[in-house]
């Protein structure tokens, strides 16, 4: 394919990620028009430029990336790509983060791109799982000043009662039914598990796994929040290091987040609308996939990819991202990718959705 442009996107944590806009190309039945360039070092190492003819591949059959550049087809007038010194969203100066070498915008609370990305994560399946709120809709709500922080999602219905013209205000694609469906999803989301709530806060370095570790250790939101506030008041963070799996970067992020007045203010606002369930540790269920290594490919009728991964891990299986001769099973869904071919090459057993269901029910 050919690179039409290189855009620099700003993520939830302020990291600047370059993305290549390429002429659409079909890879394994998927039409690809964007490919990640990872970071500035990747661009410089491969000398990737706008206008280049490139080879695009789907890494792990999921994320498209630029494999290499055909220098022989390069225009003689092309210039090396220069990474911006200022955030393309808010204009703040960007700096290299010494902890992970990412180029980052540190204007966390006033950078629109970061705020919007955080709102998208907040409603995602791993967090509050609010149906009907895609990325485009959240951007639209933000631009129209309907949603500026997480608690605003739970005030949306009240706003609609005060604004009879909300549907008209939202514009094309919105009707009374779609709005009521959204309100229903938001109402249902008010009850949330502790680990998902911790993940939803968007604390840097506190991802899905760390959220589960913290939830498992403290058990309830009240116990967690009380311990955090007491630790900050006493300038004592040592109690967090006692938790197996929680390291220095995570501790620094946790203390920094809960010490920030603006973040605490938004959190206290949010707590007025939600009920956080205690964390219940799920015992490992012995099945035919216990202690096995699995790889997933394709889409599934009965499960989302995240649900399937969770089921496998609960059953004591390890879910890997690529096929090798160490893998026990390739779980195959609809429209699988090149992993099927690799499984054939390595002699890895392939099981389909119905067979997988039988395996996980094997000893139940």
C-alpha positions as CSV (number, residue, x, y, z in Angstrom):
1,X,0.0,0.0,0.0
2,X,1.0,3.7,0.0
3,X,1.1,6.1,3.0
4,X,-1.2,9.0,2.4
5,X,-0.5,10.8,5.6
6,X,1.0,10.3,9.1
7,X,-1.2,11.6,11.9
8,X,-0.2,11.8,15.6
9,X,-2.9,10.8,18.0
10,X,-3.0,11.5,21.7
11,X,-4.2,8.7,24.0
12,X,-5.8,8.6,27.5
13,X,-2.4,8.9,29.3
14,X,-1.1,11.6,27.0
15,X,1.2,9.4,24.9
16,X,1.6,10.6,21.3
17,X,1.2,7.7,18.9
18,X,1.9,8.1,15.1
19,X,-0.6,6.4,12.8
20,X,-0.1,5.9,9.1
21,X,-3.1,6.6,6.9
22,X,-2.7,4.2,4.0
23,X,-4.5,3.5,0.8
24,X,-7.1,0.8,1.7
25,X,-5.7,-2.7,1.4
26,X,-7.4,-6.1,2.0
27,X,-5.5,-8.2,4.5
28,X,-7.0,-11.6,5.4
29,X,-10.5,-10.4,4.5
30,X,-10.2,-7.1,6.5
31,X,-9.9,-3.8,4.7
32,X,-7.1,-1.8,6.4
33,X,-6.7,2.0,6.0
34,X,-4.8,2.8,9.3
35,X,-1.5,1.2,10.6
36,X,0.2,1.9,13.9
37,X,3.7,3.3,13.7
38,X,4.2,2.8,17.5
39,X,6.5,5.7,18.3
40,X,9.1,8.2,17.0
41,X,11.9,5.6,17.2
42,X,10.0,3.2,15.0
43,X,9.5,5.8,12.3
44,X,13.2,6.7,12.4
45,X,14.4,3.1,12.5
46,X,12.5,2.2,9.4
47,X,12.7,5.7,7.9
48,X,9.0,5.8,7.2
49,X,7.8,8.9,5.2
50,X,4.5,10.2,3.8
51,X,4.1,9.0,0.2
52,X,6.2,5.8,0.8
53,X,5.2,2.5,-0.7
54,X,5.1,0.0,2.2
55,X,4.2,-3.5,3.2
56,X,1.4,-3.7,5.7
57,X,0.7,-6.7,8.0
58,X,-1.7,-7.4,10.7
59,X,0.4,-8.2,13.8
60,X,-1.1,-11.2,15.6
61,X,-4.0,-11.0,13.0
62,X,-5.3,-7.9,14.8
63,X,-3.3,-4.7,14.8
64,X,-2.1,-3.5,11.4
65,X,1.5,-2.2,11.2
66,X,4.1,-1.2,8.7
67,X,6.5,-4.1,8.1
68,X,8.9,-2.4,5.7
69,X,9.4,0.4,3.2
70,X,10.2,0.0,-0.5
71,X,12.9,2.6,-0.8
72,X,13.2,2.1,-4.6
73,X,9.8,3.6,-5.1
74,X,10.4,6.6,-2.9
75,X,9.9,10.1,-4.4
76,X,13.2,12.0,-4.5
77,X,11.6,15.0,-3.0
78,X,10.2,13.2,0.1
79,X,11.2,14.5,3.5
80,X,11.8,12.7,6.8
81,X,8.8,12.9,9.2
82,X,9.3,15.3,12.0
83,X,7.6,14.5,15.3
84,X,5.7,17.4,16.8
85,X,7.2,19.4,19.8
86,X,3.7,20.4,20.9
87,X,0.5,18.4,21.5
88,X,-1.7,18.3,18.4
89,X,-4.8,18.4,20.6
90,X,-4.1,21.1,23.2
91,X,-0.9,22.8,22.0
92,X,1.1,22.0,25.3
93,X,4.8,21.2,25.0
94,X,5.4,17.5,24.9
95,X,8.3,15.8,26.7
96,X,9.9,12.3,26.7
97,X,8.7,10.2,29.6
98,X,11.8,8.7,31.3
99,X,9.8,5.7,32.6
100,X,8.8,4.3,29.2
101,X,10.5,6.6,26.6
102,X,7.0,7.7,25.3
103,X,6.6,11.3,24.1
104,X,3.8,12.6,26.3
105,X,1.6,15.6,26.7
106,X,1.4,16.3,30.5
107,X,-1.6,18.7,30.3
108,X,-3.7,15.7,31.5
109,X,-6.9,17.5,32.7
110,X,-7.1,20.2,30.0
111,X,-6.2,18.2,26.9
112,X,-9.4,17.4,25.0
113,X,-7.9,14.3,23.3
114,X,-7.0,12.8,26.7
115,X,-10.3,13.7,28.3
116,X,-12.3,12.2,25.5
117,X,-10.1,9.0,25.4
118,X,-10.7,8.7,29.2
119,X,-14.4,9.0,28.7
120,X,-14.3,6.3,26.0
121,X,-12.4,3.9,28.4
122,X,-14.9,4.7,31.2
123,X,-17.9,3.3,29.2
124,X,-15.9,0.4,27.6
125,X,-16.7,-3.2,28.3
126,X,-13.9,-3.6,30.8
127,X,-15.2,-0.7,32.8
128,X,-18.9,0.5,33.1
129,X,-19.9,-1.3,29.8
130,X,-22.6,1.3,28.7
131,X,-24.2,0.2,25.5
132,X,-25.0,2.8,22.9
133,X,-22.0,5.0,23.5
134,X,-19.5,4.6,20.7
135,X,-16.4,6.7,20.2
136,X,-18.0,9.1,17.7
137,X,-21.0,9.7,20.0
138,X,-18.8,10.4,23.0
139,X,-16.8,12.9,20.9
140,X,-20.1,14.5,19.8
141,X,-21.4,14.7,23.4
142,X,-18.1,16.2,24.6
143,X,-18.1,18.9,21.8
144,X,-21.7,19.7,22.6
145,X,-20.8,20.1,26.3
146,X,-23.2,17.4,27.4
147,X,-20.4,15.1,28.8
148,X,-17.2,16.6,30.3
149,X,-16.5,14.1,33.1
150,X,-17.6,10.6,34.1
151,X,-20.4,11.7,36.4
152,X,-22.0,13.6,33.5
153,X,-23.1,10.3,32.0
154,X,-25.4,9.7,35.0
155,X,-26.8,13.3,34.7
156,X,-27.7,13.0,31.0
157,X,-31.3,11.9,31.6
158,X,-31.9,14.7,34.0
159,X,-30.6,17.1,31.4
160,X,-33.0,15.7,28.8
161,X,-35.9,16.5,31.1
162,X,-34.8,20.1,31.4
163,X,-34.1,20.3,27.6
164,X,-37.1,19.2,25.7
165,X,-35.2,19.7,22.5
166,X,-32.4,17.3,23.4
167,X,-33.2,14.9,20.5
168,X,-33.2,17.8,18.1
169,X,-30.0,19.1,19.7
170,X,-28.3,15.7,19.3
171,X,-29.2,15.7,15.6
172,X,-29.4,12.9,13.0
173,X,-29.6,9.3,14.2
174,X,-31.2,10.1,17.5
175,X,-34.8,9.5,18.3
176,X,-36.9,8.9,21.4
177,X,-36.3,5.1,21.4
178,X,-32.5,5.3,21.0
179,X,-32.3,7.9,23.8
180,X,-34.4,5.7,26.1
181,X,-32.2,2.7,25.3
182,X,-29.2,4.7,26.2
183,X,-30.8,5.9,29.5
184,X,-31.6,2.3,30.3
185,X,-28.0,1.2,29.7
186,X,-26.7,4.0,31.9
187,X,-29.1,3.1,34.7
188,X,-28.1,-0.5,34.6
189,X,-24.4,0.5,34.7
190,X,-24.8,2.3,38.1
191,X,-24.0,-1.0,39.9
192,X,-20.4,-2.1,39.2
193,X,-17.9,-4.5,40.5
194,X,-14.9,-3.1,42.4
195,X,-12.2,-4.2,40.0
196,X,-14.1,-2.7,37.0
197,X,-14.7,0.5,38.9
198,X,-10.9,0.8,39.7
199,X,-10.1,0.2,36.0
200,X,-12.7,2.8,34.9
201,X,-10.9,5.6,36.8
202,X,-8.2,5.6,34.2
203,X,-5.2,5.7,36.6
204,X,-2.0,5.3,34.6
205,X,-0.3,1.9,35.1
206,X,-3.5,0.5,36.8
207,X,-4.9,-1.7,34.1
208,X,-7.2,-4.7,34.2
209,X,-4.8,-7.0,36.0
210,X,-3.7,-4.4,38.6
211,X,-7.3,-3.5,39.3
212,X,-8.2,-7.1,40.0
213,X,-5.1,-7.4,42.3
214,X,-6.2,-4.3,44.3
215,X,-9.8,-5.4,44.4
216,X,-8.8,-8.9,45.6
217,X,-6.6,-7.4,48.3
218,X,-8.9,-4.8,49.8
219,X,-12.3,-6.5,49.0
220,X,-14.4,-3.4,49.1
221,X,-14.3,0.2,47.8
222,X,-14.7,1.6,51.4
223,X,-11.7,-0.3,52.6
224,X,-9.6,0.6,49.6
225,X,-10.5,4.3,49.6
226,X,-10.0,4.6,53.4
227,X,-6.6,3.0,53.2
228,X,-5.5,5.3,50.3
229,X,-6.7,8.5,52.0
230,X,-5.1,7.5,55.3
231,X,-1.8,6.7,53.6
232,X,-1.8,10.1,51.8
233,X,-2.6,11.9,55.1
234,X,0.3,10.1,56.9
235,X,2.6,10.4,53.8
236,X,2.9,6.6,54.0
237,X,2.6,4.5,50.9
238,X,4.4,1.5,52.3
239,X,1.1,-0.5,52.7
240,X,0.7,-0.6,48.9
241,X,4.1,-2.3,48.5
242,X,2.9,-5.2,50.7
243,X,0.5,-6.2,47.9
244,X,2.0,-8.8,45.7
245,X,1.9,-7.7,42.0
246,X,1.8,-3.9,42.8
247,X,5.1,-2.2,41.9
248,X,6.7,1.2,42.2
249,X,5.2,2.8,39.1
250,X,1.7,1.6,40.1
251,X,2.1,3.0,43.7
252,X,3.4,6.3,42.3
253,X,0.3,6.5,40.0
254,X,-2.1,5.6,42.7
255,X,-0.8,8.1,45.2
256,X,-0.5,10.8,42.5
257,X,-4.1,10.2,41.3
258,X,-5.7,10.3,44.7
259,X,-3.6,13.2,45.9
260,X,-4.8,15.4,43.0
261,X,-7.6,17.7,44.1
262,X,-9.3,17.9,40.7
263,X,-9.3,14.1,40.3
264,X,-10.6,13.6,43.8
265,X,-13.3,16.1,43.2
266,X,-14.5,14.3,40.0
267,X,-14.3,11.0,41.9
268,X,-16.5,12.2,44.8
269,X,-19.0,13.5,42.2
270,X,-19.1,10.1,40.5
271,X,-19.6,8.3,43.8
272,X,-22.9,10.1,44.2
273,X,-24.3,8.0,41.3
274,X,-22.8,4.6,41.5
275,X,-22.9,1.5,43.8
276,X,-19.7,-0.5,44.0
277,X,-20.1,-4.2,44.7
278,X,-17.6,-6.0,46.9
279,X,-15.0,-8.1,45.1
280,X,-15.7,-11.8,45.2
281,X,-12.7,-14.0,44.4
282,X,-13.7,-16.7,41.9
283,X,-12.3,-20.1,42.6
284,X,-10.6,-21.8,39.7
285,X,-12.9,-24.2,37.9
286,X,-11.2,-27.4,36.8
287,X,-12.0,-28.3,33.2
288,X,-10.4,-30.0,30.3
289,X,-8.5,-26.7,29.5
290,X,-7.0,-26.3,33.0
291,X,-3.2,-25.7,32.8
292,X,-3.4,-25.6,28.9
293,X,-2.1,-22.8,26.7
294,X,-4.6,-21.4,24.3
295,X,-4.7,-18.9,21.4
296,X,-8.0,-17.4,20.1
297,X,-8.8,-16.4,16.6
298,X,-11.9,-15.0,14.8
299,X,-15.2,-13.9,16.3
300,X,-17.6,-16.0,18.5
301,X,-21.4,-16.3,18.8
302,X,-21.7,-16.8,22.5
303,X,-18.8,-14.8,23.8
304,X,-17.0,-11.5,23.3
305,X,-13.3,-11.9,23.0
306,X,-12.8,-10.4,26.5
307,X,-15.5,-12.8,28.0
308,X,-13.8,-15.8,26.4
309,X,-10.4,-14.8,27.7
310,X,-11.9,-14.4,31.2
311,X,-13.5,-17.8,31.0
312,X,-10.3,-19.5,29.9
313,X,-8.3,-17.8,32.7
314,X,-10.9,-18.7,35.3
315,X,-10.6,-22.3,34.2
316,X,-6.8,-22.1,34.8
317,X,-5.8,-21.8,31.1
318,X,-3.2,-19.4,29.8
319,X,-4.3,-17.3,26.8
320,X,-1.5,-16.4,24.5
321,X,-1.4,-14.0,21.5
322,X,0.5,-16.0,19.0
323,X,0.7,-19.7,17.8
324,X,3.8,-21.7,18.5
325,X,4.6,-25.4,19.2
326,X,4.1,-24.6,22.9
327,X,0.3,-24.0,22.3
328,X,-2.1,-26.8,23.2
329,X,-5.3,-25.5,21.5
330,X,-6.3,-22.9,18.9
331,X,-9.8,-21.8,19.6
332,X,-11.3,-21.0,16.2
333,X,-14.3,-18.6,15.7
334,X,-15.9,-17.2,12.6
335,X,-13.6,-15.4,10.0
336,X,-10.4,-16.7,11.6
337,X,-7.0,-15.2,10.5
338,X,-3.7,-16.6,9.5
339,X,-3.3,-18.3,12.9
340,X,-5.1,-21.3,11.5
341,X,-2.3,-21.7,8.9
342,X,0.3,-21.4,11.7
343,X,-1.6,-24.0,13.8
344,X,-1.4,-26.4,10.8
345,X,2.3,-25.8,10.5
346,X,3.0,-26.4,14.2
347,X,0.5,-29.3,14.5
348,X,-1.6,-27.4,17.1
349,X,-5.1,-28.9,17.7
350,X,-7.9,-26.6,16.5
351,X,-11.2,-26.6,18.4
352,X,-14.3,-24.7,17.3
353,X,-16.9,-22.9,19.5
354,X,-19.2,-25.8,20.2
355,X,-16.4,-28.1,21.0
356,X,-14.9,-25.5,23.3
357,X,-18.2,-25.2,25.2
358,X,-18.1,-28.9,25.7
359,X,-14.6,-28.8,27.0
360,X,-15.2,-26.0,29.6
361,X,-18.3,-27.9,30.8
362,X,-16.4,-31.1,31.0
363,X,-16.0,-31.4,34.8
364,X,-18.8,-29.0,35.9
